């Protein structure tokens, strides 16, 4: 009798457990089915969360790409990580009683061009703000912030008063005939500035954008520094807007190197960043008021140091993705619609896909520095995809054809992979990455041994050397291939084989978005 009762009790518990398990499995199946249906039907995939598994390929490339900024630093180097670099440009700014020793050399020469340097800082800031958690997951956030601060320290000192901004250190006519290490420079380093009498709206506005975006980066870690940056940003924007004039018209000498095609895009770009930094509606009203004048609505453009429209359109789109109270804001819809048109142009199977891409799939626009448009387009595609995924916007329509949000990320990966060696040439365009990469990079410091003593002209023996550069410019993204996917690895080929800081800033943003599972913050504040 007792044995029989125990048996019944055991059977009852067993049945109860089976029923519970069936119920749990049914619930899990239902939830998964709904998630799958929701995600796959719309193409959104799961909404990303905190950083997940690390993709070693992109993590390694990100670490390298950030090293290039250390290579480009001017001034008294602190915690120098590059054995073949030393102090340089220590007297820069002295003719105006300023310390302009910091900052970055823009490319393979030793001029400090303020316009592209400020753009470099803005893009670095944007990358850190959007993908700082991903950078941190692979221990690259501190190096990124260090390079940004090295640049903004310079920009602060280059703006000694409200309506004065020093926009260049060095003269290409004196610098470019020489081939020497920056540590050995003995040429004069004259200064170029903009002021009330010689305005330069585009460079003043771009520097305002750099200051405003960087103020957000340092807001928590160094509030006082952040406040200083924001003060400069506001002053520079007011200067740019109230004293309008093209810097490359007013200073013709800059036209050969960083000629501007207009300043309207920089005004919108700077106002957009100032709104994000302050939430002062005045700046939002500015982009709404001047959109028809400057934004070229409905006409997709390429994002670059010269043209900020596509970047502005994507940046303002994030407001409509994440701030529902702005849904009715006049003008913002036109920015997002044009950002969508930019994205549709990048998707390879879109009805409006750009034909400006190589057979290997690389977006290609210009013979000179061809990678700039590919890396900038990929960076913007990653951002827009993450805005969509995070806000549960599951699809994008391109002339009636529907694409998944994840397809934009796939496009971004395709461009990154091409740069890292997945291309018809089988070569990486990021120096130091992979088994095959450029060895004769057009870069003075990399091409001359550290123990060589050279002057302005005798350094050309290293320029003409048939041996690879003795110093590796780790992380440098070179200019890139021609449309027919040919590439000549030669110091005599700056068109294809010279790296730039602004390309690398975009590369940092792109790789940071891909290094692990990606998402977007709903606010940059």
C-alpha positions as CSV (number, residue, x, y, z in Angstrom):
1,X,0.0,0.0,0.0
2,X,2.8,2.4,0.9
3,X,4.9,1.5,-2.2
4,X,1.9,2.2,-4.4
5,X,1.3,5.7,-3.0
6,X,5.0,6.7,-3.6
7,X,4.7,5.5,-7.2
8,X,1.6,7.7,-7.8
9,X,3.3,10.7,-6.2
10,X,6.4,10.3,-8.4
11,X,4.3,10.0,-11.6
12,X,2.3,13.1,-10.7
13,X,5.5,15.2,-10.3
14,X,6.9,13.8,-13.6
15,X,3.7,14.7,-15.5
16,X,3.7,18.1,-13.9
17,X,7.3,18.7,-15.0
18,X,6.6,17.5,-18.5
19,X,3.6,19.9,-18.8
20,X,5.6,22.8,-17.5
21,X,8.4,22.0,-19.9
22,X,6.0,21.9,-22.8
23,X,4.5,25.3,-21.7
24,X,7.9,26.9,-21.4
25,X,9.0,25.6,-24.9
26,X,5.8,26.8,-26.4
27,X,6.3,30.3,-24.9
28,X,9.9,30.4,-26.1
29,X,8.9,29.2,-29.5
30,X,6.2,31.8,-29.8
31,X,8.5,34.7,-28.7
32,X,11.3,33.5,-31.0
33,X,8.8,33.2,-33.9
34,X,7.5,36.7,-33.3
35,X,11.0,38.1,-33.1
36,X,12.0,36.2,-36.2
37,X,8.9,37.3,-38.0
38,X,9.3,40.9,-36.9
39,X,13.0,41.0,-37.7
40,X,13.1,38.9,-40.9
41,X,10.0,40.3,-42.5
42,X,11.3,43.8,-42.1
43,X,15.0,43.0,-42.5
44,X,15.9,44.7,-39.3
45,X,17.5,41.8,-37.5
46,X,17.6,42.0,-33.7
47,X,18.0,45.3,-32.2
48,X,21.7,45.5,-31.2
49,X,22.7,45.9,-27.5
50,X,26.0,46.4,-25.7
51,X,29.2,45.3,-27.5
52,X,29.2,41.5,-28.1
53,X,31.8,39.2,-29.7
54,X,34.8,41.0,-31.1
55,X,35.6,40.7,-34.8
56,X,39.4,40.4,-34.7
57,X,39.9,41.5,-38.2
58,X,38.3,44.9,-37.7
59,X,39.8,45.2,-34.1
60,X,43.3,44.7,-35.4
61,X,42.7,47.2,-38.3
62,X,41.2,49.8,-35.9
63,X,44.3,49.6,-33.6
64,X,46.5,50.2,-36.6
65,X,44.4,53.0,-38.0
66,X,44.6,55.0,-34.7
67,X,48.4,54.6,-34.7
68,X,48.6,56.8,-37.8
69,X,47.6,59.9,-35.7
70,X,50.6,59.4,-33.5
71,X,52.7,59.4,-36.6
72,X,51.2,62.7,-37.7
73,X,51.6,64.6,-34.5
74,X,53.5,67.8,-34.3
75,X,55.0,69.4,-31.2
76,X,56.6,68.1,-28.0
77,X,55.5,64.4,-28.1
78,X,54.2,63.0,-24.8
79,X,54.3,59.2,-24.3
80,X,55.6,58.8,-27.8
81,X,54.7,55.4,-29.2
82,X,56.4,55.8,-32.6
83,X,60.1,55.0,-32.3
84,X,61.0,56.8,-35.5
85,X,59.1,60.0,-34.6
86,X,60.4,62.8,-32.4
87,X,59.6,66.4,-31.4
88,X,58.9,68.8,-34.3
89,X,57.4,72.2,-35.1
90,X,58.2,73.4,-31.6
91,X,58.4,77.1,-32.7
92,X,55.2,77.0,-34.8
93,X,53.2,80.1,-34.1
94,X,56.0,82.1,-32.5
95,X,55.8,84.9,-35.1
96,X,52.4,85.7,-33.6
97,X,53.4,85.0,-30.0
98,X,51.3,81.8,-30.1
99,X,52.1,78.2,-29.3
100,X,50.9,76.3,-32.3
101,X,53.3,73.5,-31.9
102,X,50.6,70.8,-31.5
103,X,48.2,69.7,-34.2
104,X,48.6,67.2,-37.0
105,X,50.4,67.2,-40.3
106,X,47.7,66.5,-42.8
107,X,49.5,64.0,-45.1
108,X,53.0,63.1,-46.2
109,X,54.3,66.6,-45.9
110,X,54.7,69.0,-43.0
111,X,52.0,71.7,-43.4
112,X,49.3,72.1,-40.8
113,X,46.2,72.9,-42.9
114,X,43.5,74.0,-40.6
115,X,40.5,73.2,-42.8
116,X,41.1,69.4,-43.2
117,X,42.5,69.2,-39.7
118,X,39.3,70.5,-38.2
119,X,37.3,68.1,-40.3
120,X,39.5,65.3,-39.0
121,X,38.7,66.4,-35.4
122,X,34.9,66.5,-36.2
123,X,34.9,63.0,-37.7
124,X,37.0,61.6,-34.8
125,X,34.5,63.2,-32.3
126,X,31.5,61.8,-34.2
127,X,33.1,58.3,-34.3
128,X,33.8,58.4,-30.5
129,X,30.4,59.7,-29.7
130,X,28.6,57.0,-31.7
131,X,31.0,54.1,-31.2
132,X,33.0,54.8,-28.1
133,X,31.7,51.7,-26.4
134,X,32.9,49.6,-29.3
135,X,36.3,51.3,-29.2
136,X,36.5,50.7,-25.4
137,X,35.7,47.0,-25.9
138,X,39.0,46.7,-27.8
139,X,41.0,49.2,-25.6
140,X,41.1,51.9,-28.3
141,X,38.9,54.6,-26.8
142,X,41.7,56.3,-24.9
143,X,44.0,56.5,-27.9
144,X,41.2,58.0,-30.0
145,X,40.4,60.6,-27.3
146,X,44.1,61.4,-27.0
147,X,44.5,62.1,-30.7
148,X,41.4,64.2,-30.7
149,X,42.6,66.3,-27.7
150,X,46.0,66.8,-29.3
151,X,44.1,68.3,-32.3
152,X,41.6,70.4,-30.3
153,X,44.4,71.8,-28.1
154,X,45.9,73.2,-31.3
155,X,42.6,74.5,-32.6
156,X,41.9,76.4,-29.3
157,X,45.3,78.2,-29.5
158,X,44.7,78.9,-33.2
159,X,41.7,81.0,-32.1
160,X,43.2,83.7,-29.9
161,X,40.2,86.1,-30.2
162,X,36.6,86.0,-31.4
163,X,37.2,86.9,-35.1
164,X,40.7,85.7,-35.6
165,X,41.6,82.1,-36.6
166,X,45.0,80.9,-37.7
167,X,44.3,78.4,-40.5
168,X,47.7,77.3,-41.7
169,X,51.2,76.8,-40.4
170,X,53.9,76.5,-43.1
171,X,54.1,77.5,-46.7
172,X,53.8,74.8,-49.4
173,X,56.2,76.8,-51.6
174,X,58.8,76.4,-48.9
175,X,57.8,73.0,-47.6
176,X,57.1,71.0,-50.7
177,X,60.4,71.4,-52.5
178,X,62.0,69.7,-49.5
179,X,62.2,66.0,-48.6
180,X,63.1,65.7,-45.0
181,X,61.9,64.4,-41.6
182,X,59.7,66.8,-39.7
183,X,62.2,66.7,-36.8
184,X,64.9,68.2,-39.1
185,X,62.8,71.1,-40.6
186,X,64.7,74.4,-40.9
187,X,62.5,76.3,-43.3
188,X,60.4,79.2,-42.2
189,X,57.0,78.4,-41.0
190,X,54.8,81.4,-41.8
191,X,51.3,81.7,-40.6
192,X,48.0,82.2,-42.5
193,X,44.9,83.6,-40.7
194,X,41.4,84.7,-41.3
195,X,39.9,87.7,-39.7
196,X,37.2,90.4,-40.2
197,X,39.1,91.8,-43.1
198,X,39.9,88.4,-44.7
199,X,37.0,86.2,-43.7
200,X,36.9,82.4,-44.3
201,X,33.5,81.1,-43.5
202,X,34.1,77.4,-44.4
203,X,37.2,77.0,-42.2
204,X,35.7,79.0,-39.3
205,X,32.5,76.9,-39.5
206,X,34.3,73.6,-39.7
207,X,36.5,74.5,-36.7
208,X,33.3,75.4,-34.9
209,X,31.9,72.0,-35.7
210,X,35.1,70.4,-34.5
211,X,34.9,72.3,-31.2
212,X,31.2,71.6,-30.6
213,X,31.4,67.9,-31.3
214,X,34.6,67.5,-29.2
215,X,32.9,69.4,-26.3
216,X,30.4,66.4,-26.2
217,X,33.3,63.9,-26.1
218,X,34.9,65.5,-23.1
219,X,31.7,66.7,-21.3
220,X,31.8,64.0,-18.6
221,X,35.6,63.4,-18.3
222,X,36.7,67.1,-18.3
223,X,33.7,69.5,-18.0
224,X,36.0,72.6,-17.9
225,X,37.7,71.7,-21.1
226,X,34.4,70.9,-22.7
227,X,33.1,74.3,-21.7
228,X,36.1,76.0,-23.2
229,X,35.6,74.1,-26.5
230,X,31.9,75.0,-26.6
231,X,32.7,78.7,-26.0
232,X,35.1,78.7,-29.0
233,X,32.6,76.8,-31.1
234,X,29.9,79.5,-30.5
235,X,32.3,82.3,-31.2
236,X,33.6,80.7,-34.4
237,X,30.1,80.0,-35.7
238,X,29.1,83.6,-35.1
239,X,32.2,84.8,-36.9
240,X,31.6,82.4,-39.8
241,X,28.0,83.4,-40.2
242,X,28.2,87.1,-39.7
243,X,31.4,87.7,-41.7
244,X,30.7,85.5,-44.7
245,X,33.3,85.0,-47.3
246,X,35.1,82.0,-48.9
247,X,38.5,81.5,-47.6
248,X,39.8,80.1,-50.9
249,X,38.5,83.3,-52.7
250,X,40.0,85.6,-50.1
251,X,43.3,83.7,-49.8
252,X,44.0,82.4,-53.3
253,X,47.2,80.6,-52.2
254,X,45.1,77.8,-50.6
255,X,43.3,76.9,-53.8
256,X,46.0,74.5,-55.0
257,X,45.7,72.4,-51.9
258,X,42.4,72.6,-50.1
259,X,40.2,74.7,-52.3
260,X,36.6,75.1,-51.1
261,X,33.6,74.8,-53.4
262,X,31.4,76.7,-51.0
263,X,30.6,77.5,-47.4
264,X,26.9,76.8,-47.1
265,X,27.5,73.1,-46.2
266,X,29.9,74.1,-43.4
267,X,27.4,76.5,-41.9
268,X,24.7,73.8,-41.7
269,X,27.2,71.3,-40.4
270,X,28.4,73.6,-37.6
271,X,24.9,74.6,-36.6
272,X,23.9,70.9,-36.5
273,X,26.7,70.1,-34.1
274,X,26.1,73.1,-32.0
275,X,22.4,72.0,-31.6
276,X,23.6,68.6,-30.5
277,X,26.0,70.1,-28.1
278,X,23.6,72.7,-26.6
279,X,20.0,71.8,-27.5
280,X,19.6,75.5,-28.1
281,X,16.7,75.7,-30.6
282,X,18.3,78.7,-32.3
283,X,20.7,76.3,-34.1
284,X,17.9,73.9,-35.1
285,X,16.0,76.9,-36.5
286,X,19.1,77.9,-38.4
287,X,19.3,74.6,-40.3
288,X,15.6,74.7,-41.0
289,X,15.7,78.3,-42.2
290,X,18.8,77.9,-44.4
291,X,18.1,74.4,-45.7
292,X,16.6,75.5,-49.0
293,X,19.5,77.9,-49.5
294,X,22.4,75.5,-48.7
295,X,21.3,71.9,-48.3
296,X,20.7,70.8,-51.9
297,X,17.7,68.8,-50.9
298,X,17.0,65.8,-53.1
299,X,20.5,65.8,-54.6
300,X,22.8,63.2,-53.0
301,X,26.4,64.3,-52.5
302,X,29.7,62.7,-51.5
303,X,30.9,63.4,-47.9
304,X,34.4,64.8,-47.8
305,X,36.6,67.5,-46.2
306,X,35.1,69.9,-48.7
307,X,31.5,68.9,-48.8
308,X,29.7,68.2,-45.5
309,X,26.1,68.0,-46.8
310,X,25.7,64.2,-46.7
311,X,27.2,64.1,-43.2
312,X,24.9,66.9,-42.1
313,X,21.8,65.1,-43.5
314,X,22.7,61.9,-41.7
315,X,23.5,63.8,-38.4
316,X,20.1,65.6,-38.5
317,X,18.3,62.4,-39.4
318,X,19.3,60.9,-36.0
319,X,17.1,63.6,-34.4
320,X,14.0,62.3,-36.2
321,X,14.9,58.7,-35.4
322,X,15.3,59.3,-31.7
323,X,13.5,62.6,-30.7
324,X,9.9,62.1,-31.5
325,X,9.0,65.6,-30.2
326,X,10.9,66.9,-33.2
327,X,8.9,65.0,-35.7
328,X,7.0,68.1,-36.8
329,X,10.1,70.3,-37.0
330,X,10.0,72.3,-40.2
331,X,12.8,71.3,-42.6
332,X,14.2,68.2,-40.8
333,X,12.2,65.9,-42.9
334,X,13.9,67.2,-46.0
335,X,17.3,66.4,-44.5
336,X,16.3,62.9,-43.7
337,X,14.7,62.3,-47.1
338,X,18.0,63.4,-48.7
339,X,20.0,61.2,-46.3
340,X,17.8,58.3,-47.5
341,X,18.6,59.2,-51.1
342,X,22.3,59.1,-50.2
343,X,21.8,55.6,-48.7
344,X,19.8,54.4,-51.8
345,X,22.7,55.5,-54.0
346,X,25.1,53.3,-52.0
347,X,23.1,50.1,-52.0
348,X,24.4,48.1,-54.9
349,X,21.0,46.7,-56.0
350,X,19.0,49.9,-55.5
351,X,17.3,51.3,-58.6
352,X,19.2,54.5,-57.9
353,X,22.5,52.9,-57.1
354,X,25.5,55.0,-58.2
355,X,27.5,53.7,-61.1
356,X,30.6,55.2,-59.6
357,X,32.0,51.9,-58.4
358,X,34.7,49.5,-59.6
359,X,34.1,45.9,-60.8
360,X,35.3,44.8,-57.4
361,X,32.6,46.8,-55.7
362,X,34.5,49.8,-54.4
363,X,32.7,53.2,-54.5
364,X,35.0,55.2,-56.7
365,X,34.6,58.9,-57.5
366,X,38.0,60.6,-58.0
367,X,41.4,59.6,-59.3
368,X,43.1,61.6,-56.5
369,X,42.7,60.0,-53.1
370,X,39.9,57.7,-54.4
371,X,39.4,56.0,-51.0
372,X,38.0,59.1,-49.4
373,X,34.5,58.7,-50.9
374,X,34.5,54.9,-50.3
375,X,35.4,55.2,-46.6
376,X,33.1,58.2,-46.0
377,X,30.2,56.5,-47.7
378,X,30.7,53.3,-45.7
379,X,30.9,55.3,-42.4
380,X,27.6,57.1,-43.2
381,X,26.0,53.8,-44.2
382,X,27.0,52.2,-40.9
383,X,25.6,55.1,-38.9
384,X,22.3,55.2,-40.8
385,X,21.9,51.5,-40.5
386,X,22.4,51.7,-36.7
387,X,19.9,54.5,-36.4
388,X,17.4,52.4,-38.2
389,X,18.1,49.2,-36.2
390,X,18.1,51.0,-32.8
391,X,14.9,52.9,-33.5
392,X,13.1,49.8,-34.9
393,X,12.9,51.3,-38.4
394,X,13.1,48.1,-40.3
395,X,13.4,49.0,-43.9
396,X,14.3,51.6,-46.4
397,X,12.5,52.2,-49.7
398,X,14.5,53.1,-52.8
399,X,12.1,54.0,-55.7
400,X,9.6,51.4,-54.4
401,X,12.1,48.6,-53.8
402,X,12.5,47.6,-50.2
403,X,15.9,47.0,-48.6
404,X,16.8,45.8,-45.1
405,X,18.6,48.0,-42.7
406,X,21.3,45.3,-42.4
407,X,22.0,45.6,-46.1
408,X,23.5,49.1,-45.5
409,X,25.8,47.5,-42.9
410,X,26.7,44.8,-45.5
411,X,27.6,47.6,-47.9
412,X,29.8,49.2,-45.2
413,X,31.5,45.9,-44.6
414,X,32.2,45.4,-48.3
415,X,34.0,48.7,-48.5
416,X,36.0,48.0,-45.3
417,X,36.9,44.5,-46.6
418,X,38.1,45.9,-49.9
419,X,40.4,48.3,-48.1
420,X,41.8,45.5,-46.0
421,X,42.7,43.3,-48.9
422,X,39.5,41.6,-50.3
423,X,40.0,43.1,-53.8
424,X,41.2,42.1,-57.2
425,X,44.7,43.2,-56.4
426,X,44.8,41.1,-53.2
427,X,46.5,44.0,-51.4
428,X,45.5,45.9,-48.3
429,X,45.4,49.7,-48.6
430,X,46.0,50.1,-44.8
431,X,49.7,50.1,-44.2
432,X,50.8,47.3,-41.9
433,X,47.6,45.3,-42.2
434,X,47.7,41.9,-43.8
435,X,50.5,40.2,-45.8
436,X,50.6,42.7,-48.6
437,X,50.4,46.4,-48.3
438,X,52.1,49.5,-49.8
439,X,55.8,49.7,-48.9
440,X,56.8,52.9,-50.7
441,X,54.2,55.2,-49.2
442,X,54.5,58.9,-50.1
443,X,55.5,60.0,-46.6
444,X,58.7,61.8,-45.7
445,X,59.1,60.7,-42.1
446,X,58.5,57.1,-43.1
447,X,60.9,57.2,-46.0
448,X,64.0,58.5,-44.2
449,X,66.0,56.5,-41.6
450,X,66.0,58.1,-38.1
451,X,69.8,58.2,-38.1
452,X,70.1,60.0,-41.4
453,X,71.1,63.7,-41.3
454,X,69.5,65.5,-44.2
455,X,68.7,69.0,-45.3
456,X,66.0,70.3,-47.6
457,X,67.3,68.7,-50.8
458,X,69.7,65.9,-50.0
459,X,66.8,63.9,-48.5
460,X,65.6,63.2,-52.0
461,X,68.1,60.4,-52.2
462,X,65.6,58.6,-49.9
463,X,62.7,59.7,-52.0
464,X,64.4,58.2,-55.1
465,X,65.6,55.0,-53.3
466,X,64.5,51.7,-54.8
467,X,64.2,50.2,-51.3
468,X,61.0,50.2,-49.3
469,X,60.5,52.8,-46.6
470,X,62.7,52.1,-43.6
471,X,59.9,53.1,-41.2
472,X,56.4,51.7,-41.5
473,X,53.6,54.2,-41.4
474,X,51.3,51.8,-39.5
475,X,47.6,52.3,-40.0
476,X,47.9,54.8,-42.9
477,X,45.0,54.5,-45.4
478,X,46.6,55.4,-48.7
479,X,44.8,57.1,-51.6
480,X,43.6,54.0,-53.3
481,X,43.3,52.4,-56.7
482,X,42.2,53.8,-60.1
483,X,38.8,52.9,-61.5
484,X,40.3,50.0,-63.4
485,X,41.7,48.7,-60.1
486,X,45.3,49.3,-60.8
487,X,47.6,50.7,-58.1
488,X,51.3,51.8,-58.3
489,X,53.2,51.5,-55.0
490,X,55.6,54.4,-55.5
491,X,56.7,57.4,-53.5
492,X,56.4,59.3,-56.8
493,X,52.6,58.6,-56.8
494,X,51.0,60.8,-54.2
495,X,47.7,60.6,-56.1
496,X,47.4,56.9,-55.0
497,X,49.9,56.4,-52.4
498,X,49.7,59.3,-49.9
499,X,47.8,58.9,-46.7
500,X,45.8,61.6,-45.0
501,X,44.5,62.2,-41.5
502,X,40.9,62.9,-42.6
503,X,40.8,59.5,-44.5
504,X,42.0,57.8,-41.3
505,X,39.4,59.6,-39.1
506,X,36.7,58.2,-41.4
507,X,38.4,54.8,-41.3
508,X,38.4,54.9,-37.5
509,X,34.7,55.5,-37.5
510,X,33.9,52.8,-40.0
511,X,36.0,50.1,-38.3
512,X,34.7,51.1,-34.8
513,X,31.2,50.5,-36.1
514,X,32.1,47.0,-37.4
515,X,34.4,45.8,-34.6
516,X,31.5,44.2,-32.7
517,X,27.7,44.3,-32.6
518,X,26.7,47.9,-33.2
519,X,24.0,50.2,-31.9
520,X,23.4,53.9,-31.7
521,X,22.9,56.1,-28.6
522,X,19.6,57.9,-28.6
523,X,21.3,61.1,-27.5
524,X,24.8,62.3,-28.0
525,X,24.6,64.4,-24.8
